[in-house]
Amino acid sequence: MNIRLIAGLTVLVVLVVAAVLAPWLAPHDPMTQSLFNQLLPPAWLAGGDANFLLGTDNLGRDLLSRLIYGAQPALLVMFVGATLSGMLGVVLGLIAGFFGGWLDAVISRIVDVFMSFPPMLLAIVLVAVVGPGVGAVITAIILIGWTRSCRLVRGEVLALREQEFVTSARVLGVSRLRMIVHEILPNLLPLLSVLFGLEMGRAIVTETILSFVGFSSSSIPTWGSIIADSRPYIYQAWWAMAYPTLVIMIAVLGLNALGDGLRQATDPLARR
Amino acid sequence: MPALTIKLAFSLMLEVRGLRLSLPDRGHKPAFGRTPMLEILKGVDLSVPAGASVGVVGESGSGKSTLARTLVRLYRPTAGTIVFDGEEVGSLEGMALRSLRTRMQMVFQDSQSALNPRLRIGTILADPFIVHGRVRTTTEALARAEALLEQVGLSRQYLFRYPHQLSGGQRQRIGIARAIALGPRLVLADEIVSGLDVSVQVQILELLSTLRASTGMAVVLISHDLSVVRTFCDSVIVMRHGEIVEAGPTASLFEAPQHPYTRRLLRAIPLPEVDPSWIDSVNLIED
């Protein structure tokens, strides 16, 4: 049994269901303020209201509804961010590793430059230039994330290139493109699935941090902005910060497990 | 004797003259400036008649593998000529080089690394037909792959296996199958039986002999194991430090080696020397 794959898929399915069915699942509108119900504790604590299962924030908005709606931007950011940053990194890493020479030198130096720059600072500068919003957050995730996949893929391709099945493909007269697609790429699958899981998790964390410093979208509740909004009230209402943090942790852990599980599932050496 | 020369040139399928190869010596790469070049092949002459089997022996580092890799044009010779079927192939590029790939093939030493671990045997064996446009559909390619499997003595169920599910000997059969897929005139076999059990070695060499007889292809067998070369090859060349020290028909080279290096190599063959009285000295009953 592939426990990681099952756990990861469960988390992913829950996220997708929450995002898609948010209007039907959420008991309240996530933006509706109710000044009579400010900072209500979760229902099971003293002073809690069964109407607001996880309590409310400082403006009396229902925390559970906000968390459910927060799955929408989270999914968008993690899928689009991880896919695009992964694709950019994989393509450049493949080129650098496979062709070597000056192409490798140029790509590797660009990676060095990007990596030497504090990633969060890079993201903040970018969002400041482009303006806040989900698009800017995704762009930031791509700019930060591609270097990691590029470097990992490059190293893996360098090792694969020396394997004799690549040499034998050359002796068979296989074209370079076919060699990359047909011989190298299938061998990158385990690495790519782990990488994709990690990058999806990182995307959520990056979004949280950017929200926390106020650079994400303000029109829809994101998990990061819920944490940021609740920070001043941490001593009166810990739950408003604790639950979104918990949700983020479970999501990130689940996505990492998903990547690991996929690696096991796609590795022919693992299933004998 | 011009007539004899012409006749020889005609019957020789592969004729290598003064082959030299220098590669960058990465072990001595300086921090700045050019990487020094290291000459690995220092003027090799080699003749392979059509359908023949030629052995190349020598210690590791003698340049035998590099010779094979240069012949299949994984490297471009620094100097010298490689005439294959009347065509100089040492400087071929692009489409002409691709056409050479169908006529000259190679089997690799490490069958584990020579087969892509993520592709099924069927995919690996269908590849040559697809790459060179010999088939129109995948089904057709798989049928050809199945026929190849049969040729190397494996059943069709192996089409759906992965390389790691096969034994070393079976993997080497797949390596041979892939090499003969396009019907080459010459197959270079680089240490293909080293690392296999002796009984499996014999089976693989027998398979190669059978295929050679049935297809009329020539085989260049590279080995450090002289007994392997002795049973399989018509003629032998002995290499040392990138040069040929001795060449000749197998029988005469093994009977009367001329060069001192060859004599030393022959003396190094381990022979089963067992004194029949040895059994008496063993205490079979433990007290």
Interface residues (C-beta under 8 A of the other chain):
Chain A: Q163 E164 F165 T167 S168 A169 R170 V171 L172 G173 V174 S175 R178 H182 E183 P186 N187 L189 P268 L269 R272
Chain B: V72 L74 L97 R98 R101 T102 Q105 M106 F108 Q109 D110 S113 A114 L115 N116 P117 R118 L119 D127 P128 V131 H132 Y162 H164 Q165 G175 R178
